[in-house]
Amino acid sequence: MEFDFIKQLKFDEKGLIPVITQDYENGQVLMLAYANREALEKTLEQGTVHYYSRSRQELWHKGETSGHFQYVKEIRYDCDGDAVLILVEQKGAACYTGKRSC
């Protein structure tokens, strides 16, 4: 995956952008979270999704503690560049409650 698309994105005043994560096989929306530039770069580098936790004010590698990783299949962004869609292969639950989606 290429880093060039990140230049097209419009991050908010806090340096964040909403990310919708969707199952690439069935289209189910799994979650909505936020990412900063560093989270998106790590996502591209590692092939698993990273977010930015607004409550903890730190990067969050989805699955790091639970083992429920999200493997990137495709990344898209909308025409305004102010939202990102990541299609993933979800391993285990996407939600911290243990449910498939949040």
Secondary structure, DSSP 8 states (H G I E B T S, - for coil): --SGGGGG----TTS-EEEEEEETTT--EEEEEEE-HHHHHHHHHHSB-EEEETTTTEEEETTTTTS--EEEEEEEE-TTSS-EEEEEEE-S-SSTTSSS--
